[in-house]
């Protein structure tokens, strides 16, 4: 009996040790609560303008935004023109798809487990979420430490046969790295290349979502993203944050560019609808202007508006319908974009607007070009309460009249008053300056966008 007991003792010790180890393992796992989905009430995130906190005048901020978006504008237009000669599946002449890139607003989030905080650029003109990752072959300077996948317990690479990899417009399978590789080029000549990965993302400090696909970029070029630590795409593509969260609605409400106190906001999920009730109080038809979102197979990430006309003062501009509409070959049309500062119109359309606007202004045109804007007027020495022509964008089913502060800007230091709009080639863009103090609600299920007047800093 004694001999039998002595033989069993080591066996029981092994079982007991395994039990202790397993219990310890379970305890360490419970120290980190499992990722949760977004709350049913939706999510609100603060947005910060990239020039927030800098001692700049209103027109200086606009000028900086125009400079940041110059290459973006040219390449978006070039991509639209290129679409005319290339079908949706013809990519022989394209190194990589062109996306919006750059941007004017930052959002805070955290990546990994344990979560590491980052401030990323928000962009409705692209779909990929990405940040710079170690080990970095070629990285630009960013405000926060570069993400290290080895320090996150929730990091994983996306396999080449996964749906996320197949959703990339251009990808390759690297057998050595055992992962799906991506390459994205942007409108400002910046680019990111790396491994498509999955991680846990935390929003608002406490709302974590696991399994978010993102680009872990180890080769990143250009300074278009230096104001942030990567990018969060909100476009229509399958890789965008909105699509991956499986949310049908989102909205953003941007404060005026010279507001130094309040923050702009991004609303995701049901909160995007609920916040509309706080935006205004009168009848829906009086306040809310809703129009259709169009799709362009050659530029699938963009949100296209159905612009049908423009009124300056009391006159609706006379122009061919083809000058405004999205053509079958993918050219033309107008996108709504959070990452472009001012509105750009096709050159013929802009020149028509410019002539009518000038005919209704009692001020001489300023020809100095000192502001970088296409149309400015010389102010009198004592300019007070100057009247400007009203400006209405006629979208399908929605006549959107802009407040004066959303399309003219005064610069007392140089004595000019300018129209905050410009000319483009290939497509038109409805910029964020024109969207100030509107809660812009995107309903992706119904393919609609609504403009709700709001005091964005008070929502």
Order of alpha helices (4+ residues) and beta strands (2+ residues): alpha-beta-alpha-beta-beta-beta-beta-beta-beta-alpha-beta-beta-beta-beta-beta-alpha-beta-beta-alpha-alpha-beta-beta-beta-beta-beta-beta-alpha-beta-beta-beta-beta-beta-beta-beta-beta-beta
